[in-house]
Amino acid sequence: MQIGVITNPNSRKNKGRPDRVARLRDAIGDAGEVHETADVDAIKPVLRSFLDRGVDLWVADGGDGALHWMIRQALEVQAERGKDVVLPLAMPTNGGTIDFVAKAIGIKGRAEGLLHTLRQKVEAGEELETVEIDTMRIDMGQVTADGEQQITTVGFAAAAGGVGQRFFSKYYADADPNPRTIVKVVSRGVMSAPVAFSPLRKVPGIGKVGQYAADVFEPARCRVFVDGEQLEGETFSGVHVASIAVNLGNVLRFFGQADELGKLHAIVGNVSPAVIVANIPRMVAGRALRGAGVTDRSCTTMRMEAVGDELLAPVIDGEYYRDIRWAAFSLGPRLRVPRIVAK
């Protein structure tokens, strides 16, 4: 077996580590190769090389965003060659906040340790223990200067509109996004909500305090369809869907019903900020959300369509897709992932 690693130097866990590539190469040894991809455009040439030389296992180092782009571009490279589109045997490393897939699989340890363990298994001729997980196929209509174009990608979790999507804008605004940032964003949103949604917002000076919560809880204007059924309303406090359970920095947990193969899990709400705040303990515990106007259930498809002038900007696996008129989520191909625990 030959292992190919792509590493994103711009991810939080890799920034400021000029020796990163050398350390990963030392860990994998002769069992594989390591390529640094400083931007998205650098990924495809590496993947073409993997396909040409029959590299068996592709590893993405840099969080779920790195895995997302590696899989999306793997499908595009195969399609451009007229090949059957098949997901490669692929694995993320661990150690970041947006590491949903690694946590869902049970991958444990830092990248160097994971690659060293892989190397030992390959050199010993051991068969890797693998786990199959569902992906989502996401088709989107993106508005460009030349009109609307359809784009397709594959992902695992989407904060498609409302509070989850707004959360990521605050999360990424932090100089060093990490699990503490999650707590900070949630806490600040909760504490400023009484000002944002009361007459205090009109008081000079005090009103500025509530702007943070007003931003976080700003709803999305869209139509939402779950398994073909249109949900009531055209304003939603949150629109979210995933093909795997999500553990966000060991702080918040969602989409437990997605653990069942062949099912997505949609969490869509048309509720007040007070209902969202009341559900925070359930988010921490990973339990189903409650309240009139909350849809929290398994499904196989979800579709959303922008209403009015504001376009959508779904966050998929931590990556923003902007200027989206509509997005359709369905079950994608299953991904086979090695379950590696670093020694």
Secondary structure, DSSP 8 states (H G I E B T S, - for coil): --EEEEE-TTSTTTTT-TTHHHHHHHHHGGGEEEEE-SSGGGHHHHHHHHHHHT--EEEEESSHHHHHHHHHHHHHHHHHTT------EEEE---SSS-HHHHHHT-BS-HHHHHHHHHHHHHTT----EEEE--EEEEEEEEETTEEEEEEEEESEEEEEEHHHHHHHHHHHSSS-SHHHHHHHHHHHHHHHHHHTSGGGGSTTTGGGGHHHHHHT--EEEEEEETTEE-S-SEESEEEEESS-EEETTTEEE-GGGGSTT-EEEEEE---HHHHHHTHHHHHHT----STTEEEEEESEEEEEE-SS--B--EETTEE--SEEEEEEEE---EEEE--B--
